[in-house]
Amino acid sequence: MAQIGLAGENRVLTANVIHDLAHFAGRGGLGAVMGAKRLKAVSARAHKETLPAYHDPGLLKELARRMAKERMERAAGLVTMGTVGTVKPFNLRGVLPSHNFLDGFLEGAEALDGTSLDALGIRIGRDTCYACAIRCKQVVKIEGTGKYDVRPEYGGPEYEGLGALGSTCGVTDPYAVTKANTLCNQYGLDVIGVGVTIACAMEAVEKGYLDDEGLGLRFGNGDALVAAIEKLARREGRLGELLAFGAKRLAESLGHPELAMHVKGQEVPMHDPRYKRALGVGYAVSPTGADHNHNLHDTAFAKEGRALRELRFYGEDFQPLPTEDLSEAKIRMLWTKTRERGFVNSLVMCDFVPWTPEEWREALYAATGWRLSPEEMLEVGERTLQLTRLFNLREGISPEEDRLPERFFQPFRKGNPEARLDPEAFREGVRAYRRLAGWEGGVDPERLKALGLEEFQNALA
Ligand code: SF4
């Protein structure tokens, strides 16, 4: 079952698509698309006799058993804590998005970390997506507070929710942030989009650009955060209406576009490009705007290890590069990684399950009988990139939009002083990526031809 909530019905632009109450197709506003079509839910049931047979079911079972057996060796952090254990380390490093990305450090943010949620008894268990051995998802419950009580069935906050609704809004009260996250889940809202939009509104209120209608919508106010989500989901009053259209439109309507932390209208996730710099280039060139999933996290490639070994599967002898590096070699890593992510997304497999590229290839073979070479795997991913780039061009999203908010070229007010993004190095990174992708002026027809996509050059132009 895929359904929308109240936010999708109200065509809120940060509305998402919900599966089984606690699983979300979170980003891109697809809930608003369903709402605009008055499509509440899609339900499908498979009957065994109508399903196509797997090519090699024994091999599929063997792969699943291997992951279940080796999950601790491969993904101990995800198995034991999930993503919620990263708030504290990011804050200590001075790169935790705080106060609408003005700061990289927030006093008291450790109260939002998973260890704190455990100590307070907020985090009561773990959940899993269908048949996944990793079980990285959170279950939370709050009772007896009245205003912040939450029920466990809507799922709990992950790192992105704790950062976007917590530190980015300057809120360090774990009860308020858990409540805010649960409301987003109940109403079918993208926690990143909502948190960064409300942080933008808080800054606008503090600077005197926006009337908060008596809400007290200022950094650090957990009650106002929760009340703002109610208004946003219902599009209630002028404030709710403004919040419902996301950070970009909110800031533009106030005459202060510089307050919106977005790329191509999509709010920036909780990984700051002043720290992860190739990821910043990835945000800028992504056809779907700021996205941390089909991207390269520089920190994983700074020293020899699993991430680099797996990237070499595709044929290039990649070597460790510092987190701050933005050389052509780093951008080549980004280009390979974004194509790989496109391939894995096409398999509809989770980013977090630590399959190796060889195992993805085996899984595809076991299911379909198709044996792809590493280059063919990247080509599958590249097709998704090229088609979405063509779609954007047709819809008027020009290459000029391959950029980051100006704030990311300024140092943090408070945070890691070495976290800086040099504008020229960044622009060269974008140019290097476009050269690799064939995006210097439109989309290279030769690349489309090599990928078997030449028919779309005219269909989408
Ligand atoms: S690793 Fe992925 S598939 Fe498994 S429980 Fe976590 S999010 Fe779901």
Boltz pocket constraint, residues with backbone or C-beta under 6 A from the ligand:
constraints:
  - pocket:
      binder: B
      contacts: [[A, 127], [A, 128], [A, 129], [A, 132], [A, 133], [A, 134], [A, 135], [A, 136], [A, 137], [A, 350], [A, 351], [A, 352], [A, 353]]
      max_distance: 6.0
